[in-house]
């Protein structure tokens, strides 16, 4: 007897092949049979006639490390058909940590991950992953080793090159974390302390990652003026280290850079031609989101968030920061004010009720309301929130988004950051991807879109039992109607669920059915 029988769905198996009609039999957490007609008895039967069935969608970049403890039902993910997510992104996360680093790291990631868990009762990677699994999330998780964590454990938040001894200590921490369940290594080269790393350090860490069978996931130093140079930099690092490269949320930032997508893809292909695996993820929007303090130039972050707050309180240093942001004494850094203008930077979330009115407003709008200069709005917000604030930056053009989507090296992500009025990508990415870029624009086919969310990311992650609909594979499945796919989340109302996904299975259990989530939270930590 089968546990579940799914009848007469159009199967898009994730391989890139066209759909075919068949029944699927599930026992335990596995697909045990696929045939034109299955007549076995089953404890439960779903009619999928008129619907498509695909492997569960894989989110290649998200920041859900802590939110999952407060919201383990994960309806915003299930409504998008997401069954597996990759966390530990941008070199900043929750593990590994030690007692010396834990307090500073909590403060550093508060904007990125939220403050859902005050007591981090873990230190090593295996301890965090154990706590995560015990939370019984609705979906599966995989974890990267964050560069900022291991660097801060060895060097603090110092703005200087590492020495040989320090690199060896970081390599040991990285190796240990990968042995205890992580699948790769991540860094954020616009965030402290990862931004202070030089090539030698990154090559040595990537060498360990490659030898462990992992891959390097990188938020590059510059996604605008120096986009091409940044791609070349990380390509050279991974070629030397013999480590596969995965570029986070590939984009072209700033109007004067629009159109660089074609050159960026050419450079990626040229690196692949040298024998290196290079892939990237992308969310289907022309705006991004990150911590508000990313508007502050790198050198002022040295020493950590507490030191940055002290510098912002100092009138002389604060004026120096303003001048660098405004373009005086130009420094080579990712200047989001230059890319977007103050009118293109929207506040997503703050912690205090005093500043709640800023959520959903641009810095220019807040400046008019409060009769302040835009930089003073930024400075006062960061100080009063102790850095606990996030933003959306409107930097891009649809032409570049569409160019990247067409690449065979592309995978989809949400880059979800929770709290306040978040970027709508947290609720709408997969459904927007299908509605806008398959049905409306016809940039890619439905078959290609499914592949970019299933077998392709599974290949990057080294998952051998997910990403395809095959007998013997895990039963992570999505039943959906593409003609009803719609992202309802907007920048004004971002916390609205998507439509079009009717049923989601995670490890053989029905996690979403019709009107809502079930009580069968069956997600796992995949190591």
N, C-alpha and C positions, 0 to 999 in steps of 0.2 A: 504494500500500500504506500502511495505517495503521501507526503505531507501536504503538497500543494500542486495543483495542475492549472497551468495557464493555457487557455484554449484560443487558437485561431488568430494570434497576433501577427502583425507584419514585423519580422525580426530584422533589425539592423544590427548585425553581430559585432560591430566595432572594427572590423578588419578593413573596411573600405569597400566591401562587396555590396551590391544592391540588396534591397530587402527581399525576403521570401516569407511565405506563410507557413507556420508550423505550431505545434503544441510544445510546451516546455514542462517537464516534470521535475519537481524539487523534493529532495529528501534531506532533512537536517539542514546544513548550510550549503549544500552543493546542488548544482544542476546535474541530474542523473540521467535524463533522457530528453532528446529533441527529435521529433518525428512529425510527419504530416498528420498523423492521427495517433493519439495515445489513448488507449481504452482502459488503462489501469484505474482502479478506484483511488480516491484521494480524500484526505480529511477536509480539504478546502479546495474550491475551484473558482477561478477568475475567468470570465469571458473577456478577452481582449480584442474581439472582432471589431474592426474599424480603427484600432489603435496600433501604434508602433511600440515595439519592445526593444530597448537598448541596454547595454551594460550600464551599471551605475556610473554617474558622471564623477570625474576626479578633479578636484579643485587644487591646482598646483601652487597656490600661494594664498594663505589666509593667516589671520592673527587671532585665533580662537582658543589660545592656550588656557585662558582663565575664564572666559565667558561660558565655556562649556560646563563649568561646575555650577553656575547659577542658572543656566538654561540648557539642561542636558537633552531636552526634547528636540531641539535644533530645527524647529519648523521652517525657519527661513532658508535653511539648507535643503531640507527634504522637498519643499515646494519648488525648488530648482532642480530636483533630481540628483543632488549631490550625495554620494554615499561614502566618499573618502576624501580627506583633506590633508595637505602638507603644511605643517607648522614649523616653528623655529626659524622664521624668515628674517631677512635683513640684518642678520648678525646680532639680534637683540631678542632675548626670550627669557624663560624662567628656569632653565637648567642647562648645564650644571651651574651651581652657585656654591659659595662658601659663606661663612658668617661675616667675613670682612666685606663681601661684595653685596650680600643680599639686600641690605637697606638701600644702597645706592641704585641697584638694579631695579628694585620695586619702583623707585621714583622715576628712573629713566624710562621704563616701559609703561608707565601709568597711562600716558596718552595713547600709546599704541595698542595695549592689551586691556586697558581698563583696570579698575581696582576691585574686581569681583572677589578676590581672595586675599585677605590680609595676612593670614598665617601660611607662609610657604613652608609646609612641613616636609620638605625634601631638600636634598643637596645634589646628589648624583643624578645622572640621566635616568638610570633604571628606577630610582625612587620616584621621580616625577611621573614617568610612564606608568608605574604601578598605581599611583594615586589617580591618574587619568582613567585607567581601565576600571578601577573600582567605582568611578563615578557613573559607570554604565551609560556612556553617551549613545545617542541614537545613530551616529555614523562612525566610520572608521577614521583613524588618525595615523599619520606617519610623521616623524620628527627629524629635523636637521640639527646639527651641532652649531650653535650660534657663536661666531667669532668674537663678538663683543664680550660675551660671558667669559670665555677662556682667557682672552687678553686682559680683561679687568682683574681676573683672579691672579694673574701673574704680574701685571704692571700697573694696576689701577687704571685711572683715566688720563694718563700722561700723554702729552703730545710730543712724542719722540720715537725714533726707530728702536726696535727691539734688538737686543744683543743675542749672541749664539746660545747662551744659557737659557735666556727667556724663551727663545724659539723652541728649544728642546722641551721645556716645561709645558708650553702650549701644545706641542705635538703629543706629549704624553696624555694630556687631558682630552684632546681630540680623539686619540686612539681608544682611550678607555670609554668615552661616550659612545663611539661607534660600536664598540664591542658590546655595549649594554643596550643597544636597540636603535640608535640613530641610523639613518640611511644616507646621510651626506653632510656637507659643511656649507654654512651660509655666512655671507658678510654683507654689510651695508656701508659702502664707501662714501656715503654722505653723512653718516651718523657716527658720533663718538661712541666707543673708542676705535672702531674699525677704520674710520677715515684716516687715522694716523699711521696705518700699516704701510710699509713699503714693499716693493716687489719680492725681495728675498724671503720675507716672512710669509707672504701669501703663497709663494711657490712651495716652500717647505711644508706648509699646512695642506696644500692641495695634493702634494706628493703622498702624504699619509692617507688622505681621502681616497685617492685613486687606488692605492695599494689595498685598501679595505673594501674595494668594490663600490665606493660611493661616487658622488658627483658634487661639483662646486656650483652653488646657487648664489648669484651676486646681483645686488643692487649697485649698479655702476656709479663711478664718481660723477658722471655728468650725462644727462639725458637730453641736453639742449645744445649749447654752443660747441661743446667738445664731445658730442655723441660718438662720432666716428673714431676719435682717438681713444675714447673709453672702451669701445668694443675691441679695438686692437690691443689695448692694455690687458684686458682679461683673457683675450685669446692667447697672447704671448705667455701669460702666467700658466695657463692650462696646457699649452703645448709643451712647455718646459717640464711641467710636473707630470705630464701624461695622465691627466685627469679630465673626464668629461665636463663640459661647461653648460650651464643652464642660466640664461639671463632673465632676471626678474622683470616683469611688467614692461616689456620693451615699448618705448614711446619716442615721440619727437616733441620736445618742449620748447615753446617760444615761437612767436609768429615768424621771426626772421630765420628760423630753422625749418619751417614747414617745407616738406618735400624731400627731406633727407632720408626718408624711409627706404627709398630705392637703393641709395648708396649704402645704408646700414645693412640691408639684406645682401647686397653684393659682397660686403666685407665678411659677413657671417659665412656666406657660401665659399669665399676664398679660404677661410680658416678650415672649414670642413674639407676642402680639397687637399689640405695638408695632412689630413688623417685624423682630425679631432672631432669628436661628437659635440655638436653645438645645437642646442635647442633654446627656446624662449617661451615664456608665458605672456599673456596679454589679457586685460579686461576690456570689454567692448564699449568704452566711453572715451570722450575727449577731455575728461578731467580726472585728476588723481586725488589722493588723500593721504595725509601723513600727519606727523606731530607738528604742532605750530612752531616749535622751537627750531625746526629745520629752516626757518627764515633767517636765523642768526648764523653769520659766517663761522666756519669751522674752528678757527683758532680761539674763539671766545668760549668754546665748549670744554677746553682742556681743564681737567680736574673734576669734571662731573657737573651734575645739575645744580648742586648747592653753590658751587663756585660761579656758575653762569648767573645764578640769581644775584650773587654779590656784585658781579660786574654790571648787571643791569641797574642795580641800585646806585652805583657810582656814576655821578653825572658826567664826568670826563670820559670814562670808558663807554658809557651809554651813547654819548655823542659820537665817539669813534665808530661804534657799531652802526649808528644811523648813517654816517658818511659812507661806510663801505657798502651798505645796502643800497644807498642812493646812487652809487657808482663812482664816488670820489675815491681816489687811491685804489683803483680797480684791482681786485684780487681774483685769482682763478678759482672759482667755486660755483656751485649750482645755486644761482640767485633767482629764486622763484618770484620775487617782486619784479625783477627785470623781465622774466618770462610772461607773467600774468597781469602785472599791475596790481595795485591795492584793490581795485574794483573786481579783480578776478580771483580773490582769495576769500573764501567763505568759511566762517567758523562752524565746525560740526558739533563739538562737545566741549563742555567745561564741567568742573566738579561743583562749583559753588552756586547757590541760588542767586547770589548778588549779580553774577554775570550771565544768568540763564537767558536774559534777553538777547544776548549776542548770538545764540545758536540759530543758524539759518540766515544770518546776515553777513554781508561782506565787510571787510575792514573799512572800506570807503563809506559804507552806510553807517557803521558804528561811529566813525569819525564825525559824520554830520550830526548824528543824534547827540553825541556827547561833547561836541565842539572841541575836539582834539585833533591834532595832526595824526595821520595814519601810523607813523612810527610810535607815537605815544600810546595809541590803542594797543599795538602789539606789545610794547614794553609793559604796560600796566596789566594787560591780560596775563602775560607770562608770570609776572610777579605775584599777582593776586591769586593765581591758580597754581603757583609753584611748578609751572611747566606742564600741568595736567590739562592740556587742551589739544584739540586736533583741528585740521583744516581740510578743505577741498580747494584744489588749484585748477583753474580753467586754462589749460595750456595748449590744447591741441586742435587738430583739424581732422575731419572725417576721412579725408583722402589718405592720410598716413595710417589711420586705424585700419582702413579697408585694405591697404597694401600689405600690412603685416598679417592680417587675417588670411590672406591668400597663400602665405608661405607654408610649405610642407613641414617646416621646422617649428610651427606654432602650436602651443597648447593653451587651453583656456584657464583663467583664474578669476577669482572674485576680489582678491586682496582685501578681504573683509576686515574692517576696523569698527568695533561696536561702540555704542554710547551716544547719547544726545540725539542729534539729527545726522546720522552717518551718511556717507556717500551711498547713493542708491544701489551701487554694485553689490553691496552686502545682501540685498534681497532680490536683485533682478538679473544678474549677469548671464546665466545660461539661457534663460528664456528670451532675453534681449538679443543674445547671440543668434538664436534660431530665427526669431521674428524679423529682426532688422537686416541681418546679413545673409540669411538664406532665403526667406520668403519675400522680403521687400526689395532688397538690393541685388539679390542673386549673385553675390560675390563668390560664394562657394555652394556646393550641393548639400543637401541634408546628410547624405552619407559622409561627406568630408567633415561636416560639423561634428557629427557623432564621433568620428575617428579622433578628432582633436580633443575630445573630452573623455575618451575611454582608452583605446589600445595604445595611442601615442604616449599619453602621460604614464600609463602603466609600464610601457617599455622604458621610459626615462627612469622611473622609480625602481625598476627591477622586479616588478610584481609579476609573478608567473601564473597566478591563479585568479586574476581579475583583469578587467578591461576588454574581455571578449565573451561572447555567448557560445560556450562549447560544453559538451558533456565533461564533467570532472572539475569545471571551474566553480568558484564560489558564486552563490546566488545573490549577487548585488545586481538588481534589475530596476529599470525605470519603464513604466508604461505611460505613454503620453500621446497627445493629439497635437501635432505641430501646427495645424491651422488655428488652434486655440491658444498657442503659446503667446504670452504677453507679459512684459515686465510692467508692473503697476507702480513700482517705486520711482519717485521723482526727487529732485533736489529739494523741493519744498515739502514733500511728504515721502520721506525715504523708507519708512518702516511699513511698507505695504507688500503683502505676499504676491508672488508671481502666480500666473494661471497657466493651465495646459498640461500639468503633470497630474495624473490621476492616482497612480499607485507606485510606491517605492518599496523594494525589498532590500534589506541589509542582512547579509549572512543568512538568507533563507527565511527571515521573519518579515512580516508586513509592518513597515515603519510608518507609512503614510497610506491612507486609504480614503478616497473621496474627500470628505469635508475636513479631515484633520488627522493629526498624528495619533498613533496607537500607543498603548502602554508597553509595547514590546521593544524596548530600547536594546538593540543587539549589536551596537558598534564595538569595535575592538581596536587595540593598538597593534599595528602591523609593524613587525620588526624585521 
